Amino acid sequence: MSTLAVFDAKPYDIAFLKANASAEHSLVFHEFRLSPETAALAKGADAVCVFVSDRADRCCLELLRGVGVRHVALRCAGFNNVDLVAAKELGLTVTRVPAYSPHAVAEHALALLLTLNRKIHRAHNRVRELNFSLSGLVGFDLCGKTAGILGTGKIGRITAQILRGFGVRVLAYDVFRDEAWAAANGVSYAGLEEILAQADIVSLHTPLTPETHHLIDERTLALIKPGVFLVNTSRGKLIDTTALIKALKTGHVGGVALDVYEEEAGVFYEDLSGELLQDDELSRLLTFPNVLITSHQAFLTHEALTQIAQVTLENFRLLQAGQPFLEGTQLA
């Protein structure tokens, strides 16, 4: 029987993979991340299953190939942590889960926006301490505001549609425009600079590529409408954190809601409550009253975790059977 070694396995990963596994699936779970230092522990496995913080660079892939691994299965959509060129050269196949409940991420983006705007997190903490004062909790109506959606893939489109339901005017930016979808949903495409100048809310939904790295930086932040609310549930490196902190300190940015961060590894998904946070920029972000951060949890719904498990395990079964992977899931 073939074995799938699951790295960076959290309790919810283990629960959903086990719940969707069949007798033909042999699963070995490792709580630690995949890296060149841990790759040897995949010995005996035909495939490894990794997440966004696992490190599958050339060195790691060479070590995996050396211990007999034939396949790398990403249980996420993003793949910037995998050296696909090296994987092809080494004869390793790579798959991902390209779509797992885009509603989960879109809804989390709106939850962040609503919480930050109406200061629900602050109000909740006050009330638990019997402080029922409303001072400092003033927000704004979403209805009538303008939102800029940067990236109109599945998640970006759903986010735009939800915002339209709030009566928000939506401008969208994407190098590949879906004009039919835009027309059907009352969305208008526009240039990046035009959107930044007009939008009261900017929500990021683009993949991380060399072109989108630090899409929001000192230059684009200077173009952005004063007082803007910025939401990022996509990839941390879309935002230059140093430039963002500067814009927050000057008050140019009115609020920031992040589910992702530039340097997540070793921080997000971990319990550091008894330690000192070594990341100075993340520590600084956490001091702003108008910054809300969650730990890359936008995907964390029952539906999304079920889809991730099912696609990952079905591709593992197809690997064992020598059959083509599910359509749209193979990267290398």
Backbone torsions as a table, in degrees:
resi	resn	phi	psi	omega
1	MET	NA	136.3	179.0
2	SER	-76.0	152.9	-176.4
3	THR	-120.9	138.7	175.0
4	LEU	-110.4	118.8	178.4
5	ALA	-93.8	118.4	-176.5
6	VAL	-101.2	117.6	-179.8
7	PHE	-99.0	159.1	-178.4
8	ASP	51.8	43.8	-174.8
9	ALA	-82.0	116.6	175.8
10	LYS	-94.6	164.0	-178.6
11	PRO	-52.2	-38.8	-179.7
12	TYR	-71.5	-33.7	174.6
13	ASP	-61.2	-49.2	-178.3
14	ILE	-60.5	-45.6	-177.5
15	ALA	-62.3	-47.0	-175.9
16	PHE	-75.6	-34.5	176.3
17	LEU	-67.5	-42.6	177.9
18	LYS	-63.9	-40.0	-177.3
19	ALA	-66.1	-27.0	-177.0
20	ASN	-105.6	1.6	-179.3
21	ALA	-82.2	153.1	175.1
22	SER	-115.3	-178.7	-176.3
23	ALA	-62.7	-24.7	-178.0
24	GLU	-81.6	-5.0	179.6
25	HIS	-98.3	121.0	173.8
26	SER	-108.7	113.0	-173.7
27	LEU	-113.8	135.1	174.0
28	VAL	-122.2	125.6	-174.6
29	PHE	-105.8	133.9	174.7
30	HIS	-121.0	129.4	-179.9
31	GLU	-75.2	-24.9	-178.1
32	PHE	-84.8	165.4	-177.3
33	ARG	-81.0	157.4	171.4
34	LEU	-78.4	134.0	177.8
35	SER	-160.1	172.4	175.5
36	PRO	-57.2	-27.5	-179.6
37	GLU	-76.4	-23.3	-176.6
38	THR	-112.6	-5.2	-174.3
39	ALA	-58.8	-33.5	-178.1
40	ALA	-61.0	-23.2	-178.7
41	LEU	-75.9	-1.9	173.8
42	ALA	-87.6	2.4	179.6
43	LYS	-57.7	132.6	-178.2
44	GLY	96.4	-10.9	178.9
45	ALA	-98.2	144.9	175.8
46	ASP	-84.7	-24.5	-176.9
47	ALA	-146.8	154.6	173.0
48	VAL	-118.9	147.9	178.0
49	CYS	-116.5	123.3	-173.1
50	VAL	-129.1	166.1	-179.1
51	PHE	-123.8	-170.0	-169.2
52	VAL	-65.5	-26.5	-177.2
53	SER	-95.1	-4.3	176.6
54	ASP	-73.8	149.5	-174.1
55	ARG	-110.9	105.2	-179.4
56	ALA	-114.1	61.0	177.5
57	ASP	-83.3	-177.6	-175.6
58	ARG	-57.7	-46.0	-179.4
59	CYS	-58.2	-46.2	-179.1
60	CYS	-65.2	-41.9	-179.1
61	LEU	-65.7	-37.1	177.1
62	GLU	-63.0	-40.7	178.8
63	LEU	-67.4	-39.6	177.2
64	LEU	-62.0	-45.1	179.8
65	ARG	-62.0	-36.0	-178.8
66	GLY	-67.0	-25.4	179.4
67	VAL	-100.5	10.2	172.2
68	GLY	99.6	4.0	178.5
69	VAL	-71.9	136.8	-179.2
70	ARG	-111.7	-14.5	-170.4
71	HIS	-147.5	143.1	175.1
72	VAL	-118.2	119.7	-179.4
73	ALA	-109.6	114.6	175.9
74	LEU	-85.7	126.5	176.8
75	ARG	-95.7	47.8	179.7
76	CYS	-159.6	175.9	-179.9
77	ALA	-90.5	-39.4	-178.4
78	GLY	-70.5	147.6	-176.9
79	PHE	-139.4	19.7	-178.5
80	ASN	-69.6	-10.4	178.9
81	ASN	-93.1	7.4	-179.7
82	VAL	-119.7	130.6	176.3
83	ASP	-82.0	93.9	-175.4
84	LEU	-68.5	-33.5	178.5
85	VAL	-62.7	-46.2	179.0
86	ALA	-64.0	-40.0	-179.5
87	ALA	-60.0	-44.7	179.1
88	LYS	-63.5	-43.5	179.8
89	GLU	-62.5	-34.0	-178.0
90	LEU	-87.3	-5.1	179.6
91	GLY	78.2	22.1	177.2
92	LEU	-93.3	132.5	173.5
93	THR	-87.1	149.9	-178.6
94	VAL	-133.5	131.1	175.0
95	THR	-127.8	163.6	176.5
96	ARG	-139.4	179.0	173.0
97	VAL	-111.4	93.3	-170.5
98	PRO	-68.8	-25.3	-178.3
99	ALA	-143.3	110.9	175.6
100	TYR	-130.9	101.7	-179.0
101	SER	42.8	74.1	175.4
102	PRO	-58.1	-21.2	176.7
103	HIS	-62.5	-34.8	-178.7
104	ALA	-59.4	-48.1	-177.3
105	VAL	-71.2	-42.5	179.5
106	ALA	-62.4	-43.1	-180.0
107	GLU	-66.5	-34.6	177.9
108	HIS	-67.9	-38.2	177.1
109	ALA	-58.6	-42.6	178.7
110	LEU	-70.1	-35.8	177.2
111	ALA	-62.2	-42.5	177.5
112	LEU	-62.1	-46.6	-178.7
113	LEU	-60.9	-48.2	-178.8
114	LEU	-64.7	-41.5	179.5
115	THR	-63.7	-46.0	-179.0
116	LEU	-65.5	-45.8	-177.1
117	ASN	-64.1	-48.7	-176.7
118	ARG	-90.6	4.1	174.2
119	LYS	55.5	40.4	-176.7
120	ILE	-65.3	-37.2	179.6
121	HIS	-63.4	-40.1	179.3
122	ARG	-71.1	-40.6	178.9
123	ALA	-64.2	-39.9	179.4
124	HIS	-60.2	-46.9	179.9
125	ASN	-63.3	-38.6	179.2
126	ARG	-63.1	-49.7	-175.4
127	VAL	-62.0	-35.7	178.9
128	ARG	-64.9	-21.8	176.4
129	GLU	-100.7	15.6	179.1
130	LEU	64.0	26.1	174.2
131	ASN	-99.7	104.9	-175.7
132	PHE	-101.8	16.5	177.7
133	SER	-68.3	145.5	177.5
134	LEU	-102.1	1.3	-178.3
135	SER	-59.9	130.2	178.0
136	GLY	81.6	8.3	-176.9
137	LEU	-109.4	17.0	-177.5
138	VAL	-72.0	130.6	175.8
139	GLY	-116.1	-156.1	177.6
140	PHE	-140.3	156.5	175.4
141	ASP	-70.5	133.2	171.6
142	LEU	-70.5	-36.0	-178.2
143	CYS	-56.7	127.4	178.2
144	GLY	92.3	-9.4	178.9
145	LYS	-84.4	169.6	178.6
146	THR	-112.1	130.0	177.9
147	ALA	-115.5	140.2	173.8
148	GLY	-106.8	121.6	177.9
149	ILE	-103.2	112.7	-178.8
150	LEU	-97.7	98.7	-176.5
151	GLY	110.3	114.8	-177.6
152	THR	-116.8	49.6	166.2
153	GLY	-75.6	-162.9	-175.9
154	LYS	-58.5	-45.1	-177.1
155	ILE	-69.4	-44.8	179.5
156	GLY	-60.7	-39.7	179.9
157	ARG	-66.4	-42.0	179.7
158	ILE	-65.8	-40.8	177.8
159	THR	-59.9	-44.2	178.9
160	ALA	-61.2	-42.3	-178.9
161	GLN	-66.1	-38.2	177.1
162	ILE	-64.7	-43.6	179.3
163	LEU	-62.4	-37.8	177.4
164	ARG	-60.6	-34.4	177.5
165	GLY	-65.5	-22.0	175.9
166	PHE	-86.8	-1.0	-177.6
167	GLY	83.2	24.8	-179.3
168	VAL	-91.0	137.1	171.3
169	ARG	-76.6	128.1	-174.5
170	VAL	-117.2	124.3	171.0
171	LEU	-108.1	139.6	-176.1
172	ALA	-125.4	147.2	176.9
173	TYR	-128.2	130.9	175.4
174	ASP	-163.4	142.4	177.5
175	VAL	-69.7	-22.8	175.4
176	PHE	-115.5	101.2	-173.8
177	ARG	-85.4	140.6	174.5
178	ASP	-109.8	81.6	-173.8
179	GLU	-64.3	-34.1	-179.8
180	ALA	-64.9	-44.8	177.5
181	TRP	-62.4	-43.9	-178.2
182	ALA	-60.7	-45.8	-179.2
183	ALA	-63.5	-38.6	-177.8
184	ALA	-71.4	-20.7	-174.6
185	ASN	-117.4	11.8	177.0
186	GLY	68.5	31.2	-179.8
187	VAL	-108.7	143.1	178.5
188	SER	-116.5	131.9	173.6
189	TYR	-80.4	147.0	179.7
190	ALA	-153.0	169.6	176.9
191	GLY	-73.0	158.7	-176.5
192	LEU	-59.9	-48.0	-176.7
193	GLU	-65.6	-36.9	177.5
194	GLU	-62.7	-42.3	179.7
195	ILE	-65.2	-46.3	-177.9
196	LEU	-60.8	-33.5	-178.6
197	ALA	-74.6	-25.1	-173.6
198	GLN	-106.8	-26.2	-168.9
199	ALA	-75.2	132.9	171.3
200	ASP	-81.6	-24.3	-179.5
201	ILE	-134.4	132.2	175.0
202	VAL	-122.1	123.0	-179.0
203	SER	-119.5	127.5	-175.1
204	LEU	-94.1	128.9	-179.3
205	HIS	-142.7	33.3	-180.0
206	THR	-101.6	152.7	173.3
207	PRO	-71.7	163.3	176.9
208	LEU	-88.8	116.6	177.1
209	THR	-133.7	170.6	175.4
210	PRO	-56.3	-31.3	-178.9
211	GLU	-75.4	-30.3	-177.2
212	THR	-98.8	-4.8	177.7
213	HIS	-58.7	125.6	-176.3
214	HIS	54.7	44.0	173.7
215	LEU	-55.7	-38.5	174.0
216	ILE	-100.9	104.7	-178.3
217	ASP	-136.0	-167.1	-176.7
218	GLU	-59.4	-38.8	-179.0
219	ARG	-67.1	-49.4	-177.3
220	THR	-72.7	-31.5	176.5
221	LEU	-65.2	-30.9	177.5
222	ALA	-68.3	-25.5	-179.3
223	LEU	-87.0	-14.8	-170.8
224	ILE	-74.1	150.3	-179.2
225	LYS	-65.1	130.0	179.1
226	PRO	-56.4	136.6	179.5
227	GLY	85.9	6.4	-177.1
228	VAL	-60.9	148.1	169.9
229	PHE	-100.4	126.5	-176.7
230	LEU	-111.8	128.4	-178.8
231	VAL	-123.0	131.2	177.3
232	ASN	-132.8	110.3	174.1
233	THR	-117.7	18.7	-174.8
234	SER	-103.0	-86.3	179.8
235	ARG	-136.3	137.1	-174.6
236	GLY	-60.5	-37.1	-174.7
237	LYS	-77.5	5.1	170.5
238	LEU	-70.5	-20.4	-176.7
239	ILE	-117.0	131.7	172.2
240	ASP	-79.3	105.8	-173.5
241	THR	-61.8	-40.0	180.0
242	THR	-60.0	-45.2	179.4
243	ALA	-67.2	-36.1	179.6
244	LEU	-64.7	-44.6	179.1
245	ILE	-60.0	-41.4	178.6
246	LYS	-61.0	-43.3	-179.6
247	ALA	-68.7	-31.6	175.6
248	LEU	-69.6	-40.7	-178.4
249	LYS	-64.8	-34.5	179.3
250	THR	-82.3	-12.2	-177.7
251	GLY	84.5	4.6	-179.5
252	HIS	-65.4	-37.0	174.7
253	VAL	-96.9	127.2	-174.7
254	GLY	-81.7	-27.8	-179.7
255	GLY	-170.2	151.4	-178.2
256	VAL	-136.0	130.7	175.5
257	ALA	-123.2	118.5	-174.8
258	LEU	-123.6	132.0	168.2
259	ASP	-107.4	-4.7	-179.0
260	VAL	-136.0	160.1	-175.9
261	TYR	-149.5	151.9	-175.8
262	GLU	-54.6	-45.2	-173.7
263	GLU	-118.4	69.4	-176.1
264	GLU	-75.1	-32.4	-172.5
265	ALA	-54.9	129.2	178.7
266	GLY	84.8	-4.0	-179.6
267	VAL	-121.7	-65.4	179.7
268	PHE	-64.5	143.1	-176.8
269	TYR	77.5	-0.1	-178.6
270	GLU	-111.4	154.0	174.1
271	ASP	-96.4	103.0	-179.2
272	LEU	-109.5	21.1	-173.3
273	SER	-62.9	-21.6	179.9
274	GLY	-102.0	12.6	-175.9
275	GLU	-125.4	170.8	172.9
276	LEU	-89.9	131.9	178.6
277	LEU	-74.1	121.0	-174.7
278	GLN	-85.8	-13.8	-179.0
279	ASP	-84.6	107.7	-175.3
280	ASP	-66.3	-37.0	-177.9
281	GLU	-72.6	-38.6	175.6
282	LEU	-66.1	-40.2	176.7
283	SER	-58.9	-41.5	179.7
284	ARG	-66.3	-42.9	178.7
285	LEU	-58.2	-39.3	-176.9
286	LEU	-69.4	-11.7	178.9
287	THR	-85.8	-15.9	-178.0
288	PHE	-78.8	131.3	178.1
289	PRO	-70.6	-17.5	-178.9
290	ASN	-104.3	26.4	174.8
291	VAL	-122.4	129.7	178.3
292	LEU	-122.1	126.8	-176.8
293	ILE	-128.6	132.1	168.5
294	THR	-118.5	161.2	-168.1
295	SER	-94.3	64.7	177.6
296	HIS	51.7	52.1	-175.6
297	GLN	-111.1	7.6	-175.0
298	ALA	-58.0	-30.7	-178.1
299	PHE	-79.0	-9.7	-163.3
300	LEU	-81.6	72.6	172.8
301	THR	-126.4	160.4	179.2
302	HIS	-57.0	-43.9	-177.2
303	GLU	-64.8	-44.0	-178.8
304	ALA	-66.6	-44.3	-179.9
305	LEU	-64.9	-34.5	176.4
306	THR	-65.7	-45.2	179.7
307	GLN	-63.8	-42.1	178.6
308	ILE	-59.7	-46.8	-179.0
309	ALA	-63.9	-45.0	-176.3
310	GLN	-65.4	-44.7	-179.6
311	VAL	-67.0	-43.7	-179.9
312	THR	-60.5	-47.1	-177.3
313	LEU	-71.6	-33.8	177.9
314	GLU	-68.1	-40.3	176.9
315	ASN	-66.1	-33.7	175.6
316	PHE	-65.3	-40.5	177.3
317	ARG	-63.8	-42.0	-180.0
318	LEU	-66.3	-35.5	175.9
319	LEU	-60.8	-46.4	179.9
320	GLN	-62.1	-36.1	-176.8
321	ALA	-84.5	-5.6	-178.6
322	GLY	70.3	28.2	-178.4
323	GLN	-107.3	161.0	178.6
324	PRO	-60.1	146.8	178.4
325	PHE	-72.3	167.0	177.9
326	LEU	-56.6	142.6	-176.7
327	GLU	-57.4	132.4	175.6
328	GLY	82.6	2.4	-176.4
329	THR	-102.5	-18.0	-173.9
330	GLN	-86.2	131.0	178.2
331	LEU	-105.6	-29.9	-179.3
332	ALA	-151.9	NA	NA
